[in-house]
Amino acid sequence: MAVEAGQQAPDFDLQVNAETRVRLEDLRGEKNVLLVFHPYAFTGICEAESCDIQDNLDRYRAADTEVVFVSCDPWPARQAWKKQLGHDYTFASDFWPHGAAAQAYGVFDDTRGVAVRGTFLVGKDGVVKWALVHALGEQRGTLVEESLAAVG
């Protein structure tokens, strides 16, 4: 079962690149976190969602919100895709241990070994303020208005 609004957000520790990791504990008290799980890099629906976030990145930043875009792809693929798209926010890998963060948030598909489309707005206090989960193949649509409304 997916984490719901009002629950304490599970910690995560995700690889960004060879030298960098992103951890919820490092952001707690400093930033809100929009944690966006998706199944695969280099796919159409995931690219559209990524572009929606990039198009609204200034709004997230103005709301003191760090965006972390996550899949179970290895970090070199994540960074290659980010470079190809020219996006300016964190693309993180939940590759090893495989899907650990997605499992903790209840959005890991054991059959396919990927995350489903799960989006969680974690407040500075570490509590989930808003959550939205879609099955594989379902597009999330724009996240901006609902997620930013949850920031308050």
Legacy VTK file of the C-alpha trace (Angstrom):
# vtk DataFile Version 3.0
C-alpha trace
ASCII
DATASET POLYDATA
POINTS 152 float
0.000 0.000 0.000
1.292 3.445 -0.938
2.233 6.052 1.652
-0.620 8.491 2.213
-0.922 12.140 3.161
-0.477 12.623 6.885
2.048 9.812 7.268
5.725 10.233 8.066
7.684 10.019 4.805
10.084 7.084 4.596
13.722 8.116 4.350
15.383 7.582 0.992
18.989 7.522 -0.139
19.271 7.731 -3.934
22.247 7.881 -6.314
22.392 10.986 -8.514
25.825 10.427 -10.076
29.153 8.825 -9.148
29.804 11.378 -6.396
26.363 12.592 -5.351
23.422 11.143 -3.451
20.137 12.748 -2.438
18.712 11.884 0.974
15.484 12.973 2.603
17.302 13.434 5.907
19.560 16.061 4.269
16.546 18.072 3.064
14.360 17.754 6.175
13.826 21.114 7.824
15.335 22.893 4.801
13.073 22.184 1.813
9.791 20.609 0.849
10.416 17.655 -1.454
8.355 16.658 -4.481
9.317 13.009 -4.946
8.208 11.833 -8.403
8.567 8.108 -9.175
8.228 6.934 -12.778
8.863 3.612 -14.540
11.529 4.206 -17.201
13.945 6.763 -18.623
13.799 7.556 -22.351
10.034 6.919 -22.691
7.313 9.201 -24.015
4.968 9.506 -21.046
7.851 9.886 -18.598
9.427 12.542 -20.824
6.167 14.512 -20.961
5.932 14.419 -17.173
9.549 15.497 -16.845
8.961 18.411 -19.227
5.904 19.504 -17.227
8.064 19.675 -14.112
10.821 21.593 -15.942
8.286 24.061 -17.363
7.097 24.808 -13.822
10.410 24.529 -11.992
10.471 28.208 -11.039
7.120 27.782 -9.278
8.438 24.817 -7.284
11.569 26.691 -6.337
9.537 29.742 -5.300
7.599 27.391 -2.996
10.895 26.203 -1.455
10.406 22.757 -2.987
13.160 20.446 -4.233
12.053 18.157 -7.071
13.502 14.622 -7.156
12.571 12.598 -10.278
13.176 8.888 -9.607
13.226 5.603 -11.508
14.959 2.252 -11.037
17.226 2.905 -14.033
20.970 3.063 -13.194
22.376 6.524 -12.523
24.389 6.811 -15.798
21.160 6.339 -17.792
19.381 8.886 -15.571
22.085 11.488 -16.128
22.314 10.823 -19.887
18.557 11.325 -20.187
18.641 14.466 -18.045
21.402 15.878 -20.263
19.485 14.971 -23.423
16.378 16.744 -22.090
18.361 19.720 -20.772
16.494 19.704 -17.463
17.657 21.497 -14.358
16.493 19.454 -11.363
17.502 16.221 -9.655
17.211 12.953 -11.591
17.897 10.156 -9.105
18.393 6.411 -9.389
16.653 3.815 -7.225
18.689 1.084 -8.931
20.501 -0.415 -5.952
19.289 -1.776 -3.724
16.850 -2.226 -6.561
13.667 -0.235 -5.972
14.261 0.262 -2.240
12.775 3.772 -2.159
9.845 2.799 -4.403
9.171 -0.170 -2.123
9.289 2.053 0.975
6.725 4.392 -0.609
4.561 1.472 -1.790
4.934 2.155 -5.515
7.163 -0.711 -6.660
5.770 -3.173 -9.218
7.383 -6.507 -8.255
6.349 -8.161 -11.520
8.119 -5.654 -13.760
10.796 -4.483 -11.337
9.943 -0.803 -11.787
8.219 2.004 -9.936
4.669 2.925 -10.859
3.798 6.614 -11.177
3.792 7.762 -7.573
4.106 11.383 -6.531
4.612 12.511 -2.949
4.942 16.023 -1.585
6.934 15.797 1.634
6.850 18.856 3.886
9.881 20.294 5.621
8.720 18.427 8.730
9.056 15.066 6.951
5.316 14.419 6.749
3.644 13.584 3.416
1.339 16.503 2.593
-0.045 15.152 -0.684
0.180 11.861 -2.585
-0.978 10.643 -5.991
-0.439 7.150 -7.419
-1.205 5.927 -10.943
-0.781 2.486 -12.475
1.776 1.788 -15.189
0.541 3.129 -18.507
-1.597 5.849 -16.894
-0.324 9.376 -17.394
-0.235 11.590 -14.335
-1.116 14.791 -16.104
0.108 18.066 -14.685
1.200 17.930 -11.063
1.741 21.587 -10.508
-1.513 22.993 -9.120
-2.355 20.126 -6.752
1.169 19.620 -5.468
1.856 23.316 -4.936
-1.499 23.756 -3.174
-0.321 21.157 -0.654
2.778 23.243 0.148
0.423 25.852 1.610
LINES 1 153
152 0 1 2 3 4 5 6 7 8 9 10 11 12 13 14 15 16 17 18 19 20 21 22 23 24 25 26 27 28 29 30 31 32 33 34 35 36 37 38 39 40 41 42 43 44 45 46 47 48 49 50 51 52 53 54 55 56 57 58 59 60 61 62 63 64 65 66 67 68 69 70 71 72 73 74 75 76 77 78 79 80 81 82 83 84 85 86 87 88 89 90 91 92 93 94 95 96 97 98 99 100 101 102 103 104 105 106 107 108 109 110 111 112 113 114 115 116 117 118 119 120 121 122 123 124 125 126 127 128 129 130 131 132 133 134 135 136 137 138 139 140 141 142 143 144 145 146 147 148 149 150 151
